[in-house]
């Protein structure tokens, strides 16, 4: 679990390139590069922009680390539900 947390933090920091937040371009690049295997529409710039706007709680046009964690939590929860749903179906 430590490695996973370090990866989440390191991915944000390297994507933000020394800044406190991810701007639209950095967020788009992060989602496309890091989440395309488990999320749909990562190649759609309009879908990713809509996702960014949904995460941007303070409406500053950027994604803070806390807002990024909201995305990570959502993706992890969705993945967990898919995995548990497939296990339930397999054991039926």
C-alpha positions as CSV (number, residue, x, y, z in Angstrom):
1,X,0.0,0.0,0.0
2,X,2.9,2.4,0.7
3,X,4.1,2.1,-2.9
4,X,0.6,2.8,-4.2
5,X,0.4,6.0,-2.0
6,X,3.8,7.1,-3.1
7,X,2.9,6.6,-6.7
8,X,-0.3,8.7,-6.3
9,X,1.7,11.5,-4.8
10,X,4.7,11.3,-7.2
11,X,2.4,11.2,-10.2
12,X,0.6,14.4,-9.1
13,X,3.9,16.2,-8.3
14,X,5.6,15.3,-11.5
15,X,2.5,16.2,-13.5
16,X,2.3,19.6,-11.7
17,X,6.0,20.2,-12.5
18,X,6.7,22.2,-9.3
19,X,3.4,24.0,-9.1
20,X,0.8,23.4,-6.5
21,X,-2.0,22.6,-9.0
22,X,-2.5,20.9,-12.3
23,X,-3.6,23.3,-15.1
24,X,-5.9,22.1,-17.8
25,X,-3.1,20.8,-20.1
26,X,-1.3,19.0,-17.3
27,X,-4.5,17.4,-16.0
28,X,-5.4,16.3,-19.5
29,X,-2.0,14.7,-20.0
30,X,-2.1,13.0,-16.6
31,X,-5.6,11.4,-17.2
32,X,-4.7,10.3,-20.7
33,X,-1.3,8.8,-19.7
34,X,-2.1,7.4,-16.3
35,X,-5.8,6.4,-16.4
36,X,-6.6,5.3,-19.9
37,X,-6.5,1.7,-18.9
38,X,-9.3,2.0,-16.3
39,X,-11.3,4.9,-17.4
40,X,-13.4,5.6,-20.6
41,X,-13.2,8.7,-22.7
42,X,-9.6,9.6,-21.6
43,X,-8.9,10.4,-25.3
44,X,-11.8,12.9,-25.4
45,X,-10.5,16.3,-24.5
46,X,-14.0,17.5,-23.9
47,X,-14.8,14.6,-21.5
48,X,-11.6,15.2,-19.6
49,X,-12.3,18.9,-19.4
50,X,-15.7,18.2,-18.1
51,X,-14.2,15.8,-15.5
52,X,-11.7,18.6,-14.5
53,X,-14.6,21.1,-14.1
54,X,-16.4,18.5,-11.9
55,X,-13.4,18.1,-9.7
56,X,-12.6,21.9,-9.5
57,X,-14.4,22.6,-6.2
58,X,-13.1,26.2,-5.8
59,X,-13.6,27.0,-9.6
60,X,-10.1,28.3,-10.1
61,X,-9.6,26.4,-13.3
62,X,-7.0,24.1,-11.8
63,X,-6.9,20.7,-10.0
64,X,-5.4,20.9,-6.5
65,X,-3.9,17.8,-4.8
66,X,-7.1,17.5,-2.7
67,X,-9.3,17.6,-5.8
68,X,-7.0,15.1,-7.5
69,X,-7.5,12.8,-4.5
70,X,-11.2,13.0,-5.2
71,X,-10.6,11.6,-8.7
72,X,-8.4,8.8,-7.3
73,X,-11.0,7.9,-4.8
74,X,-13.7,7.8,-7.4
75,X,-11.6,5.7,-9.8
76,X,-10.6,3.3,-7.0
77,X,-14.3,3.0,-5.8
78,X,-15.5,2.3,-9.4
79,X,-12.8,-0.3,-9.9
80,X,-13.6,-2.0,-6.6
81,X,-17.3,-2.2,-7.5
82,X,-16.5,-3.7,-10.9
83,X,-14.2,-6.3,-9.3
84,X,-16.6,-7.2,-6.6
85,X,-19.5,-7.3,-9.1
86,X,-17.5,-9.6,-11.4
87,X,-16.6,-11.9,-8.4
88,X,-20.3,-12.1,-7.3
89,X,-21.3,-13.0,-10.9
90,X,-18.6,-15.6,-11.1
91,X,-19.6,-17.3,-7.9
92,X,-23.3,-17.5,-8.9
